[in-house]
Amino acid sequence: MKLLGGAYSYSLIIKLVGDTVMWINHDSDMHTITSGLGPNNLNLGKQFDSGFLAQGQVFKHTFKAAGDFSYFCVPHPTMLRRVIVR
Ligand SMILES: [Cu+2]
C-alpha cells in the first residue's frame, strides 16, 4: 500500500491469514503505520508499529491471525484505516 499526499491510498485492505501487507511512503512528510484507533487508544502499536517512515521507506507486516486491524498515522491521526484478515 502506498501513502500518497498525506493519505493512505486504500481505505480498506482485505487479506488472508499469513499474508504480508507492505506500505511504502511516497510522501515527503513522515508517516507511521501504527495499529490501534488513535493516539489515545490503549492498543496503540501493540499489533504493529512502523515508527516514522521517511519518503521511500517501506514497512511490512505479516498477519498471522484473522481479525479486524485498525491502524493510523501517529502525527496525522485522521489517517485511520483497517486491514481485515480472513
Ligand atoms: Cu501521516
PDB file of the backbone (N, CA, C, O) and the ligand in Angstrom, with CONECT records:
HET     CU  A 101       1
ATOM      1  N   MET A   1       0.836  -1.195   0.000  1.00  0.00           N
ATOM      2  CA  MET A   1       0.000   0.000   0.000  1.00  0.00           C
ATOM      3  C   MET A   1       0.868   1.241   0.000  1.00  0.00           C
ATOM      4  O   MET A   1       1.922   1.277   0.635  1.00  0.00           O
ATOM      5  N   LYS A   2       0.431   2.229  -0.695  1.00  0.00           N
ATOM      6  CA  LYS A   2       1.201   3.468  -0.779  1.00  0.00           C
ATOM      7  C   LYS A   2       0.617   4.516   0.152  1.00  0.00           C
ATOM      8  O   LYS A   2      -0.567   4.488   0.488  1.00  0.00           O
ATOM      9  N   LEU A   3       1.456   5.419   0.552  1.00  0.00           N
ATOM     10  CA  LEU A   3       0.989   6.618   1.227  1.00  0.00           C
ATOM     11  C   LEU A   3       1.227   7.745   0.247  1.00  0.00           C
ATOM     12  O   LEU A   3       2.364   7.993  -0.156  1.00  0.00           O
ATOM     13  N   LEU A   4       0.179   8.419  -0.134  1.00  0.00           N
ATOM     14  CA  LEU A   4       0.321   9.476  -1.133  1.00  0.00           C
ATOM     15  C   LEU A   4      -0.289  10.765  -0.618  1.00  0.00           C
ATOM     16  O   LEU A   4      -1.425  10.773  -0.144  1.00  0.00           O
ATOM     17  N   GLY A   5       0.437  11.821  -0.704  1.00  0.00           N
ATOM     18  CA  GLY A   5      -0.115  13.136  -0.365  1.00  0.00           C
ATOM     19  C   GLY A   5      -0.715  13.199   1.025  1.00  0.00           C
ATOM     20  O   GLY A   5      -1.722  13.873   1.243  1.00  0.00           O
ATOM     21  N   GLY A   6      -0.098  12.494   1.968  1.00  0.00           N
ATOM     22  CA  GLY A   6      -0.577  12.576   3.339  1.00  0.00           C
ATOM     23  C   GLY A   6      -1.803  11.739   3.605  1.00  0.00           C
ATOM     24  O   GLY A   6      -2.459  11.922   4.631  1.00  0.00           O
ATOM     25  N   ALA A   7      -2.131  10.832   2.719  1.00  0.00           N
ATOM     26  CA  ALA A   7      -3.289   9.954   2.955  1.00  0.00           C
ATOM     27  C   ALA A   7      -2.927   8.548   2.525  1.00  0.00           C
ATOM     28  O   ALA A   7      -2.164   8.352   1.580  1.00  0.00           O
ATOM     29  N   TYR A   8      -3.477   7.578   3.223  1.00  0.00           N
ATOM     30  CA  TYR A   8      -3.269   6.210   2.789  1.00  0.00           C
ATOM     31  C   TYR A   8      -4.037   5.986   1.485  1.00  0.00           C
ATOM     32  O   TYR A   8      -5.132   6.519   1.307  1.00  0.00           O
ATOM     33  N   SER A   9      -3.476   5.217   0.599  1.00  0.00           N
ATOM     34  CA  SER A   9      -4.099   5.038  -0.710  1.00  0.00           C
ATOM     35  C   SER A   9      -5.382   4.217  -0.646  1.00  0.00           C
ATOM     36  O   SER A   9      -6.297   4.432  -1.440  1.00  0.00           O
ATOM     37  N   TYR A  10      -5.453   3.273   0.300  1.00  0.00           N
ATOM     38  CA  TYR A  10      -6.616   2.392   0.353  1.00  0.00           C
ATOM     39  C   TYR A  10      -7.308   2.543   1.691  1.00  0.00           C
ATOM     40  O   TYR A  10      -6.655   2.577   2.734  1.00  0.00           O
ATOM     41  N   SER A  11      -8.640   2.636   1.666  1.00  0.00           N
ATOM     42  CA  SER A  11      -9.358   2.770   2.925  1.00  0.00           C
ATOM     43  C   SER A  11      -9.496   1.425   3.613  1.00  0.00           C
ATOM     44  O   SER A  11      -9.640   1.365   4.834  1.00  0.00           O
ATOM     45  N   LEU A  12      -9.454   0.345   2.844  1.00  0.00           N
ATOM     46  CA  LEU A  12      -9.636  -0.979   3.427  1.00  0.00           C
ATOM     47  C   LEU A  12      -8.806  -1.979   2.641  1.00  0.00           C
ATOM     48  O   LEU A  12      -8.795  -1.973   1.410  1.00  0.00           O
ATOM     49  N   ILE A  13      -8.113  -2.834   3.374  1.00  0.00           N
ATOM     50  CA  ILE A  13      -7.338  -3.910   2.749  1.00  0.00           C
ATOM     51  C   ILE A  13      -7.903  -5.215   3.269  1.00  0.00           C
ATOM     52  O   ILE A  13      -8.104  -5.365   4.475  1.00  0.00           O
ATOM     53  N   ILE A  14      -8.161  -6.153   2.390  1.00  0.00           N
ATOM     54  CA  ILE A  14      -8.639  -7.465   2.814  1.00  0.00           C
ATOM     55  C   ILE A  14      -7.599  -8.502   2.428  1.00  0.00           C
ATOM     56  O   ILE A  14      -7.197  -8.604   1.269  1.00  0.00           O
ATOM     57  N   LYS A  15      -7.169  -9.271   3.426  1.00  0.00           N
ATOM     58  CA  LYS A  15      -6.096 -10.242   3.216  1.00  0.00           C
ATOM     59  C   LYS A  15      -6.459 -11.568   3.863  1.00  0.00           C
ATOM     60  O   LYS A  15      -7.427 -11.670   4.616  1.00  0.00           O
ATOM     61  N   LEU A  16      -5.661 -12.577   3.553  1.00  0.00           N
ATOM     62  CA  LEU A  16      -5.817 -13.892   4.170  1.00  0.00           C
ATOM     63  C   LEU A  16      -4.762 -14.063   5.261  1.00  0.00           C
ATOM     64  O   LEU A  16      -3.713 -13.419   5.235  1.00  0.00           O
ATOM     65  N   VAL A  17      -5.059 -14.939   6.217  1.00  0.00           N
ATOM     66  CA  VAL A  17      -4.087 -15.244   7.272  1.00  0.00           C
ATOM     67  C   VAL A  17      -2.772 -15.669   6.623  1.00  0.00           C
ATOM     68  O   VAL A  17      -2.765 -16.491   5.706  1.00  0.00           O
ATOM     69  N   GLY A  18      -1.680 -15.117   7.092  1.00  0.00           N
ATOM     70  CA  GLY A  18      -0.362 -15.422   6.544  1.00  0.00           C
ATOM     71  C   GLY A  18       0.100 -14.438   5.491  1.00  0.00           C
ATOM     72  O   GLY A  18       1.269 -14.445   5.105  1.00  0.00           O
ATOM     73  N   ASP A  19      -0.804 -13.590   5.019  1.00  0.00           N
ATOM     74  CA  ASP A  19      -0.408 -12.601   4.012  1.00  0.00           C
ATOM     75  C   ASP A  19       0.394 -11.466   4.651  1.00  0.00           C
ATOM     76  O   ASP A  19       0.238 -11.148   5.830  1.00  0.00           O
ATOM     77  N   THR A  20       1.240 -10.881   3.845  1.00  0.00           N
ATOM     78  CA  THR A  20       2.031  -9.721   4.270  1.00  0.00           C
ATOM     79  C   THR A  20       1.531  -8.484   3.539  1.00  0.00           C
ATOM     80  O   THR A  20       1.311  -8.505   2.328  1.00  0.00           O
ATOM     81  N   VAL A  21       1.357  -7.425   4.283  1.00  0.00           N
ATOM     82  CA  VAL A  21       0.999  -6.136   3.674  1.00  0.00           C
ATOM     83  C   VAL A  21       2.236  -5.252   3.712  1.00  0.00           C
ATOM     84  O   VAL A  21       2.935  -5.178   4.722  1.00  0.00           O
ATOM     85  N   MET A  22       2.489  -4.590   2.601  1.00  0.00           N
ATOM     86  CA  MET A  22       3.636  -3.697   2.511  1.00  0.00           C
ATOM     87  C   MET A  22       3.148  -2.270   2.268  1.00  0.00           C
ATOM     88  O   MET A  22       2.350  -2.016   1.366  1.00  0.00           O
ATOM     89  N   TRP A  23       3.636  -1.355   3.081  1.00  0.00           N
ATOM     90  CA  TRP A  23       3.321   0.055   2.908  1.00  0.00           C
ATOM     91  C   TRP A  23       4.593   0.780   2.470  1.00  0.00           C
ATOM     92  O   TRP A  23       5.679   0.505   2.983  1.00  0.00           O
ATOM     93  N   ILE A  24       4.456   1.680   1.546  1.00  0.00           N
ATOM     94  CA  ILE A  24       5.588   2.498   1.092  1.00  0.00           C
ATOM     95  C   ILE A  24       5.200   3.962   1.251  1.00  0.00           C
ATOM     96  O   ILE A  24       4.127   4.376   0.812  1.00  0.00           O
ATOM     97  N   ASN A  25       6.054   4.728   1.867  1.00  0.00           N
ATOM     98  CA  ASN A  25       5.770   6.154   1.993  1.00  0.00           C
ATOM     99  C   ASN A  25       6.265   6.885   0.747  1.00  0.00           C
ATOM    100  O   ASN A  25       7.467   7.041   0.534  1.00  0.00           O
ATOM    101  N   HIS A  26       5.308   7.328  -0.069  1.00  0.00           N
ATOM    102  CA  HIS A  26       5.656   8.091  -1.270  1.00  0.00           C
ATOM    103  C   HIS A  26       5.515   9.589  -1.039  1.00  0.00           C
ATOM    104  O   HIS A  26       5.652  10.389  -1.965  1.00  0.00           O
ATOM    105  N   ASP A  27       5.242   9.952   0.195  1.00  0.00           N
ATOM    106  CA  ASP A  27       5.010  11.358   0.518  1.00  0.00           C
ATOM    107  C   ASP A  27       6.301  11.976   1.054  1.00  0.00           C
ATOM    108  O   ASP A  27       7.171  11.261   1.550  1.00  0.00           O
ATOM    109  N   SER A  28       6.425  13.276   0.958  1.00  0.00           N
ATOM    110  CA  SER A  28       7.607  13.932   1.514  1.00  0.00           C
ATOM    111  C   SER A  28       7.488  14.109   3.028  1.00  0.00           C
ATOM    112  O   SER A  28       8.490  14.360   3.698  1.00  0.00           O
ATOM    113  N   ASP A  29       6.272  13.981   3.578  1.00  0.00           N
ATOM    114  CA  ASP A  29       6.089  14.027   5.033  1.00  0.00           C
ATOM    115  C   ASP A  29       6.394  12.658   5.650  1.00  0.00           C
ATOM    116  O   ASP A  29       6.296  11.629   4.981  1.00  0.00           O
ATOM    117  N   MET A  30       6.761  12.660   6.922  1.00  0.00           N
ATOM    118  CA  MET A  30       6.934  11.420   7.664  1.00  0.00           C
ATOM    119  C   MET A  30       5.559  10.898   8.081  1.00  0.00           C
ATOM    120  O   MET A  30       4.676  11.665   8.464  1.00  0.00           O
ATOM    121  N   HIS A  31       5.401   9.583   7.998  1.00  0.00           N
ATOM    122  CA  HIS A  31       4.152   8.952   8.430  1.00  0.00           C
ATOM    123  C   HIS A  31       4.477   7.672   9.194  1.00  0.00           C
ATOM    124  O   HIS A  31       5.599   7.168   9.145  1.00  0.00           O
ATOM    125  N   THR A  32       3.473   7.159   9.901  1.00  0.00           N
ATOM    126  CA  THR A  32       3.631   5.880  10.578  1.00  0.00           C
ATOM    127  C   THR A  32       2.474   4.960  10.220  1.00  0.00           C
ATOM    128  O   THR A  32       1.410   5.406   9.789  1.00  0.00           O
ATOM    129  N   ILE A  33       2.703   3.679  10.406  1.00  0.00           N
ATOM    130  CA  ILE A  33       1.668   2.652  10.293  1.00  0.00           C
ATOM    131  C   ILE A  33       1.586   2.048  11.694  1.00  0.00           C
ATOM    132  O   ILE A  33       2.386   1.185  12.056  1.00  0.00           O
ATOM    133  N   THR A  34       0.627   2.504  12.463  1.00  0.00           N
ATOM    134  CA  THR A  34       0.569   2.136  13.883  1.00  0.00           C
ATOM    135  C   THR A  34      -0.783   1.502  14.182  1.00  0.00           C
ATOM    136  O   THR A  34      -1.822   2.111  13.928  1.00  0.00           O
ATOM    137  N   SER A  35      -0.779   0.290  14.716  1.00  0.00           N
ATOM    138  CA  SER A  35      -2.059  -0.366  14.992  1.00  0.00           C
ATOM    139  C   SER A  35      -2.792   0.362  16.111  1.00  0.00           C
ATOM    140  O   SER A  35      -2.177   0.945  17.004  1.00  0.00           O
ATOM    141  N   GLY A  36      -4.122   0.314  16.044  1.00  0.00           N
ATOM    142  CA  GLY A  36      -4.955   0.985  17.034  1.00  0.00           C
ATOM    143  C   GLY A  36      -5.889   1.968  16.366  1.00  0.00           C
ATOM    144  O   GLY A  36      -5.885   2.130  15.145  1.00  0.00           O
ATOM    145  N   LEU A  37      -6.689   2.621  17.191  1.00  0.00           N
ATOM    146  CA  LEU A  37      -7.722   3.518  16.677  1.00  0.00           C
ATOM    147  C   LEU A  37      -7.320   4.988  16.753  1.00  0.00           C
ATOM    148  O   LEU A  37      -8.029   5.848  16.230  1.00  0.00           O
ATOM    149  N   GLY A  38      -6.206   5.282  17.390  1.00  0.00           N
ATOM    150  CA  GLY A  38      -5.777   6.667  17.507  1.00  0.00           C
ATOM    151  C   GLY A  38      -4.826   6.821  18.663  1.00  0.00           C
ATOM    152  O   GLY A  38      -4.544   5.853  19.369  1.00  0.00           O
ATOM    153  N   PRO A  39      -4.315   8.044  18.871  1.00  0.00           N
ATOM    154  CA  PRO A  39      -3.278   8.269  19.866  1.00  0.00           C
ATOM    155  C   PRO A  39      -3.694   7.925  21.293  1.00  0.00           C
ATOM    156  O   PRO A  39      -2.839   7.641  22.131  1.00  0.00           O
ATOM    157  N   ASN A  40      -5.001   7.947  21.583  1.00  0.00           N
ATOM    158  CA  ASN A  40      -5.433   7.662  22.953  1.00  0.00           C
ATOM    159  C   ASN A  40      -5.872   6.219  23.145  1.00  0.00           C
ATOM    160  O   ASN A  40      -6.330   5.841  24.224  1.00  0.00           O
ATOM    161  N   ASN A  41      -5.733   5.414  22.099  1.00  0.00           N
ATOM    162  CA  ASN A  41      -6.170   4.027  22.175  1.00  0.00           C
ATOM    163  C   ASN A  41      -5.166   3.194  22.956  1.00  0.00           C
ATOM    164  O   ASN A  41      -3.960   3.282  22.725  1.00  0.00           O
ATOM    165  N   LEU A  42      -5.664   2.394  23.870  1.00  0.00           N
ATOM    166  CA  LEU A  42      -4.766   1.593  24.722  1.00  0.00           C
ATOM    167  C   LEU A  42      -4.014   0.543  23.914  1.00  0.00           C
ATOM    168  O   LEU A  42      -2.956   0.074  24.333  1.00  0.00           O
ATOM    169  N   ASN A  43      -4.548   0.178  22.775  1.00  0.00           N
ATOM    170  CA  ASN A  43      -3.890  -0.843  21.963  1.00  0.00           C
ATOM    171  C   ASN A  43      -2.890  -0.245  20.984  1.00  0.00           C
ATOM    172  O   ASN A  43      -2.405  -0.943  20.093  1.00  0.00           O
ATOM    173  N   LEU A  44      -2.582   1.022  21.136  1.00  0.00           N
ATOM    174  CA  LEU A  44      -1.683   1.717  20.222  1.00  0.00           C
ATOM    175  C   LEU A  44      -0.384   0.926  20.012  1.00  0.00           C
ATOM    176  O   LEU A  44       0.379   0.680  20.946  1.00  0.00           O
ATOM    177  N   GLY A  45      -0.170   0.547  18.775  1.00  0.00           N
ATOM    178  CA  GLY A  45       1.101  -0.075  18.418  1.00  0.00           C
ATOM    179  C   GLY A  45       1.313  -1.481  18.942  1.00  0.00           C
ATOM    180  O   GLY A  45       2.394  -2.044  18.769  1.00  0.00           O
ATOM    181  N   LYS A  46       0.305  -2.063  19.581  1.00  0.00           N
ATOM    182  CA  LYS A  46       0.526  -3.393  20.157  1.00  0.00           C
ATOM    183  C   LYS A  46       0.681  -4.464  19.087  1.00  0.00           C
ATOM    184  O   LYS A  46       1.480  -5.389  19.236  1.00  0.00           O
ATOM    185  N   GLN A  47      -0.081  -4.338  18.016  1.00  0.00           N
ATOM    186  CA  GLN A  47      -0.011  -5.354  16.962  1.00  0.00           C
ATOM    187  C   GLN A  47       1.174  -5.096  16.026  1.00  0.00           C
ATOM    188  O   GLN A  47       1.919  -6.008  15.669  1.00  0.00           O
ATOM    189  N   PHE A  48       1.322  -3.842  15.647  1.00  0.00           N
ATOM    190  CA  PHE A  48       2.437  -3.476  14.760  1.00  0.00           C
ATOM    191  C   PHE A  48       2.625  -1.963  14.812  1.00  0.00           C
ATOM    192  O   PHE A  48       1.691  -1.206  15.076  1.00  0.00           O
ATOM    193  N   ASP A  49       3.852  -1.555  14.555  1.00  0.00           N
ATOM    194  CA  ASP A  49       4.160  -0.119  14.553  1.00  0.00           C
ATOM    195  C   ASP A  49       5.414   0.105  13.715  1.00  0.00           C
ATOM    196  O   ASP A  49       6.486  -0.415  14.025  1.00  0.00           O
ATOM    197  N   SER A  50       5.265   0.867  12.676  1.00  0.00           N
ATOM    198  CA  SER A  50       6.394   1.079  11.768  1.00  0.00           C
ATOM    199  C   SER A  50       7.408   2.066  12.330  1.00  0.00           C
ATOM    200  O   SER A  50       8.556   2.092  11.885  1.00  0.00           O
ATOM    201  N   GLY A  51       7.002   2.877  13.299  1.00  0.00           N
ATOM    202  CA  GLY A  51       7.814   4.047  13.611  1.00  0.00           C
ATOM    203  C   GLY A  51       7.729   5.026  12.440  1.00  0.00           C
ATOM    204  O   GLY A  51       6.979   4.798  11.491  1.00  0.00           O
ATOM    205  N   PHE A  52       8.491   6.107  12.508  1.00  0.00           N
ATOM    206  CA  PHE A  52       8.402   7.117  11.448  1.00  0.00           C
ATOM    207  C   PHE A  52       9.056   6.628  10.163  1.00  0.00           C
ATOM    208  O   PHE A  52      10.197   6.168  10.163  1.00  0.00           O
ATOM    209  N   LEU A  53       8.314   6.737   9.077  1.00  0.00           N
ATOM    210  CA  LEU A  53       8.825   6.356   7.758  1.00  0.00           C
ATOM    211  C   LEU A  53       9.074   7.617   6.946  1.00  0.00           C
ATOM    212  O   LEU A  53       8.168   8.423   6.736  1.00  0.00           O
ATOM    213  N   ALA A  54      10.291   7.775   6.499  1.00  0.00           N
ATOM    214  CA  ALA A  54      10.598   8.879   5.591  1.00  0.00           C
ATOM    215  C   ALA A  54      10.197   8.475   4.170  1.00  0.00           C
ATOM    216  O   ALA A  54       9.833   7.327   3.915  1.00  0.00           O
ATOM    217  N   GLN A  55      10.270   9.420   3.276  1.00  0.00           N
ATOM    218  CA  GLN A  55       9.910   9.153   1.886  1.00  0.00           C
ATOM    219  C   GLN A  55      10.744   7.992   1.345  1.00  0.00           C
ATOM    220  O   GLN A  55      11.967   7.968   1.482  1.00  0.00           O
ATOM    221  N   GLY A  56      10.057   7.039   0.731  1.00  0.00           N
ATOM    222  CA  GLY A  56      10.735   5.898   0.129  1.00  0.00           C
ATOM    223  C   GLY A  56      10.921   4.724   1.078  1.00  0.00           C
ATOM    224  O   GLY A  56      11.292   3.633   0.644  1.00  0.00           O
ATOM    225  N   GLN A  57      10.670   4.929   2.362  1.00  0.00           N
ATOM    226  CA  GLN A  57      10.845   3.823   3.311  1.00  0.00           C
ATOM    227  C   GLN A  57       9.629   2.901   3.290  1.00  0.00           C
ATOM    228  O   GLN A  57       8.503   3.306   2.999  1.00  0.00           O
ATOM    229  N   VAL A  58       9.914   1.639   3.614  1.00  0.00           N
ATOM    230  CA  VAL A  58       8.917   0.576   3.486  1.00  0.00           C
ATOM    231  C   VAL A  58       8.668  -0.040   4.860  1.00  0.00           C
ATOM    232  O   VAL A  58       9.585  -0.154   5.674  1.00  0.00           O
ATOM    233  N   PHE A  59       7.445  -0.427   5.105  1.00  0.00           N
ATOM    234  CA  PHE A  59       7.112  -1.200   6.306  1.00  0.00           C
ATOM    235  C   PHE A  59       6.271  -2.398   5.880  1.00  0.00           C
ATOM    236  O   PHE A  59       5.334  -2.266   5.094  1.00  0.00           O
ATOM    237  N   LYS A  60       6.620  -3.573   6.412  1.00  0.00           N
ATOM    238  CA  LYS A  60       5.885  -4.792   6.082  1.00  0.00           C
ATOM    239  C   LYS A  60       5.386  -5.423   7.371  1.00  0.00           C
ATOM    240  O   LYS A  60       6.078  -5.411   8.389  1.00  0.00           O
ATOM    241  N   HIS A  61       4.189  -5.970   7.319  1.00  0.00           N
ATOM    242  CA  HIS A  61       3.676  -6.724   8.467  1.00  0.00           C
ATOM    243  C   HIS A  61       2.939  -7.953   7.952  1.00  0.00           C
ATOM    244  O   HIS A  61       2.119  -7.872   7.037  1.00  0.00           O
ATOM    245  N   THR A  62       3.252  -9.096   8.563  1.00  0.00           N
ATOM    246  CA  THR A  62       2.575 -10.346   8.221  1.00  0.00           C
ATOM    247  C   THR A  62       1.478 -10.603   9.246  1.00  0.00           C
ATOM    248  O   THR A  62       1.727 -10.609  10.452  1.00  0.00           O
ATOM    249  N   PHE A  63       0.271 -10.814   8.756  1.00  0.00           N
ATOM    250  CA  PHE A  63      -0.886 -11.033   9.629  1.00  0.00           C
ATOM    251  C   PHE A  63      -1.048 -12.527   9.862  1.00  0.00           C
ATOM    252  O   PHE A  63      -1.392 -13.277   8.948  1.00  0.00           O
ATOM    253  N   LYS A  64      -0.795 -12.951  11.098  1.00  0.00           N
ATOM    254  CA  LYS A  64      -0.760 -14.381  11.410  1.00  0.00           C
ATOM    255  C   LYS A  64      -2.069 -14.890  11.990  1.00  0.00           C
ATOM    256  O   LYS A  64      -2.205 -16.084  12.254  1.00  0.00           O
ATOM    257  N   ALA A  65      -3.023 -14.011  12.190  1.00  0.00           N
ATOM    258  CA  ALA A  65      -4.325 -14.433  12.725  1.00  0.00           C
ATOM    259  C   ALA A  65      -5.409 -13.620  12.038  1.00  0.00           C
ATOM    260  O   ALA A  65      -5.180 -12.504  11.571  1.00  0.00           O
ATOM    261  N   ALA A  66      -6.603 -14.215  11.990  1.00  0.00           N
ATOM    262  CA  ALA A  66      -7.748 -13.498  11.423  1.00  0.00           C
ATOM    263  C   ALA A  66      -8.172 -12.391  12.383  1.00  0.00           C
ATOM    264  O   ALA A  66      -7.977 -12.492  13.595  1.00  0.00           O
ATOM    265  N   GLY A  67      -8.747 -11.350  11.828  1.00  0.00           N
ATOM    266  CA  GLY A  67      -9.235 -10.270  12.683  1.00  0.00           C
ATOM    267  C   GLY A  67      -9.418  -8.987  11.897  1.00  0.00           C
ATOM    268  O   GLY A  67      -9.222  -8.925  10.683  1.00  0.00           O
ATOM    269  N   ASP A  68      -9.797  -7.978  12.640  1.00  0.00           N
ATOM    270  CA  ASP A  68     -10.077  -6.662  12.079  1.00  0.00           C
ATOM    271  C   ASP A  68      -9.067  -5.715  12.722  1.00  0.00           C
ATOM    272  O   ASP A  68      -9.161  -5.425  13.915  1.00  0.00           O
ATOM    273  N   PHE A  69      -8.119  -5.241  11.952  1.00  0.00           N
ATOM    274  CA  PHE A  69      -6.991  -4.487  12.493  1.00  0.00           C
ATOM    275  C   PHE A  69      -7.055  -3.036  12.006  1.00  0.00           C
ATOM    276  O   PHE A  69      -6.861  -2.749  10.825  1.00  0.00           O
ATOM    277  N   SER A  70      -7.329  -2.142  12.939  1.00  0.00           N
ATOM    278  CA  SER A  70      -7.296  -0.722  12.601  1.00  0.00           C
ATOM    279  C   SER A  70      -5.875  -0.210  12.752  1.00  0.00           C
ATOM    280  O   SER A  70      -5.106  -0.706  13.575  1.00  0.00           O
ATOM    281  N   TYR A  71      -5.540   0.778  11.955  1.00  0.00           N
ATOM    282  CA  TYR A  71      -4.236   1.419  12.102  1.00  0.00           C
ATOM    283  C   TYR A  71      -4.362   2.877  11.713  1.00  0.00           C
ATOM    284  O   TYR A  71      -5.291   3.277  11.013  1.00  0.00           O
ATOM    285  N   PHE A  72      -3.405   3.662  12.184  1.00  0.00           N
ATOM    286  CA  PHE A  72      -3.457   5.099  11.936  1.00  0.00           C
ATOM    287  C   PHE A  72      -2.027   5.638  11.857  1.00  0.00           C
ATOM    288  O   PHE A  72      -1.055   4.908  12.054  1.00  0.00           O
ATOM    289  N   CYS A  73      -1.930   6.920  11.568  1.00  0.00           N
ATOM    290  CA  CYS A  73      -0.636   7.595  11.484  1.00  0.00           C
ATOM    291  C   CYS A  73      -0.480   8.477  12.722  1.00  0.00           C
ATOM    292  O   CYS A  73      -1.319   9.343  12.970  1.00  0.00           O
ATOM    293  N   VAL A  74       0.573   8.269  13.494  1.00  0.00           N
ATOM    294  CA  VAL A  74       0.735   8.995  14.764  1.00  0.00           C
ATOM    295  C   VAL A  74       0.675  10.522  14.585  1.00  0.00           C
ATOM    296  O   VAL A  74      -0.072  11.171  15.318  1.00  0.00           O
ATOM    297  N   PRO A  75       1.421  11.125  13.650  1.00  0.00           N
ATOM    298  CA  PRO A  75       1.320  12.585  13.530  1.00  0.00           C
ATOM    299  C   PRO A  75       0.064  13.066  12.800  1.00  0.00           C
ATOM    300  O   PRO A  75      -0.240  14.259  12.820  1.00  0.00           O
ATOM    301  N   HIS A  76      -0.659  12.164  12.163  1.00  0.00           N
ATOM    302  CA  HIS A  76      -1.877  12.534  11.428  1.00  0.00           C
ATOM    303  C   HIS A  76      -2.980  11.535  11.773  1.00  0.00           C
ATOM    304  O   HIS A  76      -3.334  10.708  10.932  1.00  0.00           O
ATOM    305  N   PRO A  77      -3.532  11.585  12.985  1.00  0.00           N
ATOM    306  CA  PRO A  77      -4.454  10.528  13.433  1.00  0.00           C
ATOM    307  C   PRO A  77      -5.760  10.438  12.645  1.00  0.00           C
ATOM    308  O   PRO A  77      -6.498   9.462  12.783  1.00  0.00           O
ATOM    309  N   THR A  78      -6.050  11.440  11.825  1.00  0.00           N
ATOM    310  CA  THR A  78      -7.246  11.291  10.987  1.00  0.00           C
ATOM    311  C   THR A  78      -6.997  10.285   9.866  1.00  0.00           C
ATOM    312  O   THR A  78      -7.935   9.841   9.204  1.00  0.00           O
ATOM    313  N   MET A  79      -5.733   9.929   9.656  1.00  0.00           N
ATOM    314  CA  MET A  79      -5.423   8.838   8.716  1.00  0.00           C
ATOM    315  C   MET A  79      -5.666   7.529   9.468  1.00  0.00           C
ATOM    316  O   MET A  79      -4.748   6.950  10.049  1.00  0.00           O
ATOM    317  N   LEU A  80      -6.918   7.080   9.444  1.00  0.00           N
ATOM    318  CA  LEU A  80      -7.321   5.886  10.178  1.00  0.00           C
ATOM    319  C   LEU A  80      -7.897   4.889   9.185  1.00  0.00           C
ATOM    320  O   LEU A  80      -8.853   5.200   8.475  1.00  0.00           O
ATOM    321  N   ARG A  81      -7.325   3.702   9.132  1.00  0.00           N
ATOM    322  CA  ARG A  81      -7.726   2.724   8.135  1.00  0.00           C
ATOM    323  C   ARG A  81      -7.765   1.329   8.766  1.00  0.00           C
ATOM    324  O   ARG A  81      -7.427   1.156   9.937  1.00  0.00           O
ATOM    325  N   ARG A  82      -8.182   0.339   7.971  1.00  0.00           N
ATOM    326  CA  ARG A  82      -8.334  -1.015   8.503  1.00  0.00           C
ATOM    327  C   ARG A  82      -7.763  -2.052   7.566  1.00  0.00           C
ATOM    328  O   ARG A  82      -7.763  -1.888   6.346  1.00  0.00           O
ATOM    329  N   VAL A  83      -7.283  -3.113   8.158  1.00  0.00           N
ATOM    330  CA  VAL A  83      -6.971  -4.338   7.428  1.00  0.00           C
ATOM    331  C   VAL A  83      -7.872  -5.422   8.002  1.00  0.00           C
ATOM    332  O   VAL A  83      -7.890  -5.643   9.212  1.00  0.00           O
ATOM    333  N   ILE A  84      -8.608  -6.088   7.146  1.00  0.00           N
ATOM    334  CA  ILE A  84      -9.417  -7.237   7.573  1.00  0.00           C
ATOM    335  C   ILE A  84      -8.701  -8.491   7.094  1.00  0.00           C
ATOM    336  O   ILE A  84      -8.383  -8.632   5.913  1.00  0.00           O
ATOM    337  N   VAL A  85      -8.454  -9.395   8.031  1.00  0.00           N
ATOM    338  CA  VAL A  85      -7.761 -10.646   7.717  1.00  0.00           C
ATOM    339  C   VAL A  85      -8.731 -11.791   7.937  1.00  0.00           C
ATOM    340  O   VAL A  85      -9.337 -11.911   9.002  1.00  0.00           O
ATOM    341  N   ARG A  86      -8.873 -12.629   6.924  1.00  0.00           N
ATOM    342  CA  ARG A  86      -9.845 -13.729   6.990  1.00  0.00           C
ATOM    343  C   ARG A  86      -9.141 -15.060   7.056  1.00  0.00           C
ATOM    344  O   ARG A  86      -9.794 -16.101   7.117  1.00  0.00           O
TER     345      ARG A  86
HETATM  346 CU    CU A 101       0.920  10.711   8.456  1.00  0.00          CU2+
END
